[in-house]
Amino acid sequence: MRPIRYSAELEPPEPGFEESQRQAIDIVTEFERHSVAGEGADRAVRFAHAKAYGLVRGTFEILDGLPAEYAQGVYARPGSHDCVVRYSNGLSHLGIDRALGNVVGMATKVFGIEAETTLEDERHTRTMDFNMINGPFFFCNTARHYRFLAKLFIDIPKYHAGGKQGTHQMFHDWVTGYGTLRPEDWAWDELGAFIRLGAQARWQNLLLSTFWTMCAVRHGDYVAKLRITPTPASAQAITERDLDPAARDEVFRPALVDELSGHGAEFDFQVQLCTSPAEMPIDDLTVEWPERLSPFVTVARMRFPRQDIGGAANLAAADAVSFTPWRCAAEHVPVGSLQRLRREVYRLSSIERHRLNDQVRAEPDSVADVLPPTP
């Protein structure tokens, strides 16, 4: 099947979008203000992906000789770029690993991109971000549902404290939008995706995990989802593979630090083009796009050299850096209702967090602006 060409008809406007966005922004920024005291770290934390596992330096090599459908936008210009990667837990809170679970994120920032970004105040930063999680689907489809889930994720510790009854209440609030949704609008598909995502994610070394974009993006003339997966040789070299969160409080960061102190890692950065809007929907993120309709094709290769990411300075750098899928070239803008919401929510969340933490919010020019050189 041939990839479909992008059209605005693929992402129709969502009714009530502006109001849902306003409410979501209020919920997120209020959480960040309360997180200074509430999370016990004496600083504001991210609304999502609050706990960092490490910030890693690497290279991002766009490959030469790609087929025309894949050599789109920035991928039409082969060459090597520096990058940094922030690994993190997906939740809004800090805590020990077994309490937070194993849904984790991989946020990548690539430097030296020869294109203007879509962010008005960052046109010439020459950076491009990718925000990914360790699952091929997501559990929220609309701005309307996002505003409910934003509140629900903040309240997760309260639900857990309530035991079985608390879990039942969480599922009720999730599906019904805290009792405000009509039965025909209940979020059963989203709840099912959330449960599947938790069941599918593994307690394993982060260098073994595969990460996907939660939503679709423009890929030049087409529409795509993206994936980062370890190369077979890199995966085989990992020594500490399966992790046991019952054995110790922290498992993800120690394993990542230890592994990178001994050797590097390599990953395929891949593109899956949309070939069927019916079976590969843009605005139903609970559906995994079938690879039988469109395989993932490697367009770039990411490499981490051996490095020391231990110590408090690395975590401080991971907390200071900002990521958004809208920090990209126009040929690669996010697509769909939830993606439109993320543009302003992420921007204002970052501004508020940096203000609360008295941090200068400025997009770095190079890896050295984010991480000091290592010996």
C-alpha positions in Angstrom: 0.0 0.0 0.0 1.2 3.5 -0.8 1.6 6.1 2.0 -1.2 8.6 2.1 -0.4 12.2 1.6 -1.0 14.7 4.5 -4.2 16.7 4.3 -5.8 19.0 6.9 -8.9 16.7 6.6 -6.9 14.1 8.6 -7.1 16.3 11.7 -10.5 18.0 12.0 -11.0 20.5 14.8 -12.2 19.2 18.1 -15.3 20.8 19.5 -14.6 22.8 22.6 -10.8 22.5 22.1 -10.0 26.0 23.4 -11.9 25.5 26.7 -10.4 22.1 27.3 -6.9 23.5 26.6 -7.4 26.4 29.0 -8.6 24.0 31.8 -5.7 21.6 31.1 -3.2 24.5 31.4 -4.7 25.6 34.7 -4.5 22.1 36.1 -0.9 21.5 35.0 0.5 24.9 36.2 -1.3 24.7 39.5 0.2 21.2 40.1 3.7 22.6 39.3 3.3 25.4 41.8 2.2 22.9 44.5 4.9 20.4 43.6 7.6 22.6 45.2 6.4 21.5 48.6 4.3 18.5 47.6 7.0 16.3 46.0 9.5 16.9 48.8 12.4 17.9 46.5 12.2 21.7 47.3 11.7 22.4 43.6 9.0 22.3 41.0 8.8 19.1 39.0 7.5 18.4 35.5 3.8 17.6 35.3 4.7 14.5 33.3 7.9 12.6 33.4 8.9 14.1 36.8 11.5 11.6 37.8 14.6 11.5 35.6 16.8 8.4 35.3 19.7 10.2 33.5 20.7 12.5 30.8 22.9 10.9 28.1 25.0 12.4 25.3 25.1 10.9 21.9 25.1 11.3 18.1 22.2 11.2 15.7 23.3 10.2 12.2 20.7 10.7 9.4 21.4 8.0 6.8 22.2 8.5 3.1 20.4 6.7 0.3 16.9 6.6 1.8 13.9 5.9 -0.4 12.1 9.1 -1.5 9.1 8.6 0.8 11.4 8.5 3.8 14.0 11.1 2.7 11.6 13.9 3.7 12.3 17.1 5.4 15.4 17.0 7.6 15.8 13.3 6.7 16.7 14.4 3.2 19.9 15.8 4.4 22.3 13.0 5.6 24.8 13.8 8.2 25.8 13.5 11.9 24.4 15.6 14.7 25.0 15.7 18.4 22.1 14.9 20.7 21.1 14.4 24.3 18.5 11.9 25.7 16.6 12.2 28.9 15.2 8.9 30.3 12.4 9.4 32.8 9.4 7.8 34.5 6.0 8.7 32.9 4.2 9.9 36.0 3.8 13.3 37.6 5.4 12.4 40.9 8.7 11.5 42.5 9.2 8.3 44.5 10.8 4.8 44.4 10.7 2.9 41.1 8.3 0.1 42.1 5.7 2.7 43.3 5.9 4.7 40.1 5.8 1.7 37.7 7.6 0.8 34.5 6.0 3.1 31.9 9.0 5.3 31.0 10.0 7.9 28.5 12.8 8.7 26.2 13.1 12.4 25.2 15.7 13.3 22.6 17.1 16.6 21.5 19.0 16.8 18.3 21.4 19.8 17.6 22.4 21.5 14.4 19.2 21.0 12.4 19.3 23.2 9.3 15.7 24.4 9.5 13.6 26.9 11.5 11.4 25.5 14.3 7.7 26.0 14.5 7.9 27.8 17.8 7.7 31.5 17.3 10.1 32.4 20.1 12.7 29.8 19.0 12.8 30.0 15.2 16.6 29.8 14.9 17.6 27.4 17.7 18.4 24.6 15.2 17.2 21.9 17.6 14.6 19.2 17.2 12.9 17.2 19.9 11.3 13.8 20.1 9.1 12.7 23.0 8.5 9.0 23.3 7.3 6.3 25.6 7.9 2.5 25.9 4.6 1.6 24.2 3.2 1.7 20.7 -0.1 3.3 21.7 -1.4 5.9 24.1 -4.3 6.2 26.6 -5.7 9.6 25.7 -7.3 10.8 22.5 -8.8 14.2 22.9 -8.2 17.5 24.7 -11.4 16.9 26.5 -10.2 13.7 28.0 -6.7 15.1 28.7 -8.1 17.7 31.2 -9.6 14.9 33.2 -6.6 12.6 33.0 -4.3 15.5 34.0 -6.2 15.8 37.3 -6.4 12.0 37.7 -2.7 11.5 37.3 -2.0 14.2 40.0 -4.4 12.3 42.3 -2.8 8.8 41.7 -1.1 8.7 45.1 -4.5 9.3 46.8 -6.2 6.5 44.8 -3.4 4.1 45.6 -3.7 5.0 49.3 -7.3 3.8 49.1 -6.4 0.3 48.2 -8.9 -1.7 46.1 -11.7 0.8 46.7 -9.3 3.6 45.6 -8.5 1.7 42.4 -12.2 1.3 41.6 -12.7 5.0 42.2 -9.8 5.8 39.8 -11.3 3.7 37.1 -14.7 5.3 37.6 -13.3 8.8 37.4 -11.2 7.9 34.4 -14.0 6.4 32.3 -16.7 8.9 33.3 -14.6 12.1 33.4 -15.3 12.4 37.1 -19.0 11.8 36.4 -19.4 14.6 33.8 -19.4 12.5 30.5 -22.4 11.0 28.9 -22.3 7.2 28.7 -21.7 7.3 24.9 -18.5 9.4 25.6 -17.1 7.2 28.4 -13.4 6.6 27.9 -13.4 2.8 27.9 -10.9 2.5 25.0 -8.5 4.9 26.8 -8.7 3.0 30.1 -8.1 -0.3 28.2 -5.0 1.2 26.6 -3.7 2.4 29.9 -4.0 -1.1 31.4 -2.5 -2.7 28.3 0.4 -0.3 28.4 1.3 -1.1 32.0 1.0 -4.9 31.3 3.2 -4.7 28.2 6.0 -2.5 29.7 8.9 -4.5 31.1 11.2 -4.1 34.1 14.4 -4.1 32.1 17.5 -2.0 31.4 16.4 1.1 29.6 19.0 0.5 26.9 17.0 -2.6 26.0 13.7 -0.8 25.7 12.0 0.3 22.4 10.3 3.7 22.4 7.5 5.1 20.2 5.9 8.5 19.6 2.5 8.6 21.3 1.0 10.5 18.4 1.4 11.0 14.6 3.7 13.6 13.1 4.1 15.1 9.6 6.8 13.4 7.6 7.1 15.9 4.8 4.4 15.0 2.3 3.2 12.1 4.5 2.1 11.2 8.0 4.1 8.9 10.3 4.9 7.5 13.7 8.4 7.1 15.0 10.3 4.5 16.9 13.7 4.1 18.6 14.9 0.6 19.1 18.3 -0.9 20.1 20.2 -2.6 17.3 20.6 -6.4 17.8 24.3 -6.1 18.6 23.8 -3.3 21.1 21.0 -5.2 22.9 23.1 -8.4 23.0 25.9 -6.4 24.8 23.8 -5.4 27.7 24.8 -7.2 30.9 22.3 -6.2 33.5 19.1 -7.0 31.6 16.1 -7.8 33.8 15.4 -5.6 36.8 13.7 -6.5 40.1 11.9 -3.5 41.7 11.2 -5.6 44.8 14.8 -6.1 45.5 15.7 -2.4 45.8 14.1 1.0 45.6 16.0 2.2 42.6 16.6 0.0 39.6 16.4 2.0 36.4 19.0 4.6 37.1 21.7 2.3 38.6 21.4 -0.1 35.7 21.7 2.7 33.2 24.7 4.3 34.9 26.5 1.0 35.3 26.0 -0.1 31.7 27.1 3.2 30.1 30.2 3.4 32.4 31.4 0.2 30.7 30.3 0.5 27.0 28.2 2.5 24.6 24.9 1.7 22.9 23.4 2.0 19.4 19.8 2.4 18.2 17.8 2.5 15.0 15.6 5.6 14.6 12.7 4.5 12.5 9.7 5.9 10.6 6.4 4.1 10.0 4.3 5.8 7.3 0.5 5.8 7.4 -1.0 3.9 4.5 -4.6 3.5 5.7 -6.5 6.1 7.7 -9.0 3.5 8.7 -6.6 1.0 10.2 -3.9 3.5 11.2 -6.0 6.3 12.6 -4.6 9.7 13.5 -6.9 10.7 16.4 -7.4 7.3 18.0 -4.1 6.8 19.8 -5.3 3.6 21.5 -4.8 1.8 18.2 -1.4 0.4 17.4 -0.5 0.9 13.7 -0.1 -2.5 12.1 3.3 -3.3 10.7 1.8 -5.5 8.1 0.4 -2.4 6.5 3.6 -0.3 6.8 6.9 -1.5 8.3 9.3 0.6 10.3 12.2 1.9 8.2 15.4 3.0 9.7 16.2 6.6 8.7 18.9 7.5 11.3 21.2 5.8 13.8 21.7 7.0 17.3 24.9 6.1 19.2 25.8 6.6 22.9 29.5 6.6 23.7 30.8 5.1 27.0 30.2 7.8 29.6 29.7 8.6 33.2 26.1 9.9 33.9 26.2 9.3 37.7 26.1 12.1 40.2 23.7 14.9 41.2 25.0 17.2 38.4 23.7 14.9 35.7 20.2 14.8 37.3 20.2 18.6 37.7 21.0 18.9 34.0 18.2 16.5 33.2 15.7 18.6 35.2 16.7 21.9 33.6 16.5 20.9 29.9 13.1 21.3 28.1 11.5 19.0 25.5 8.4 19.4 23.3 7.4 17.6 20.1 6.6 21.1 18.6 10.3 22.0 18.6 10.7 20.8 15.1 10.9 21.8 11.4 7.6 22.7 9.7 7.8 19.4 7.6 7.6 17.4 10.9 4.9 19.1 13.0 2.8 16.9 15.3 -0.6 15.9 13.9 -3.9 15.5 15.7 -6.0 17.0 18.4 -4.0 15.8 21.4 -0.8 17.0 19.7 -2.3 20.5 19.2 -3.0 20.6 22.9 0.5 19.6 23.9 2.0 22.5 22.0 0.7 25.2 24.5 0.5 22.9 27.5 4.1 21.9 27.3 5.3 25.4 26.5 3.5 27.1 29.5 4.4 24.2 31.8 8.1 24.6 31.0 7.9 28.4 31.5 6.2 28.0 34.9 8.6 25.3 36.1 11.7 27.3 35.2 10.3 30.4 36.8 9.5 28.5 40.0 13.0 27.0 40.1 14.7 30.3 39.2 16.2 28.7 36.2 17.1 30.5 32.9 14.9 29.0 30.2 16.9 29.2 27.0 17.3 26.5 24.3 20.9 25.3 24.3 23.1 25.7 21.3 25.1 22.5 21.8 25.5 19.5 24.1 28.1 21.4 26.1 25.4 23.9 27.1 23.5 21.1 28.7 26.1 18.7 30.0 29.7 19.6 30.9 32.3 17.6 29.0 33.4 14.4 30.6 37.0 13.3 30.9 
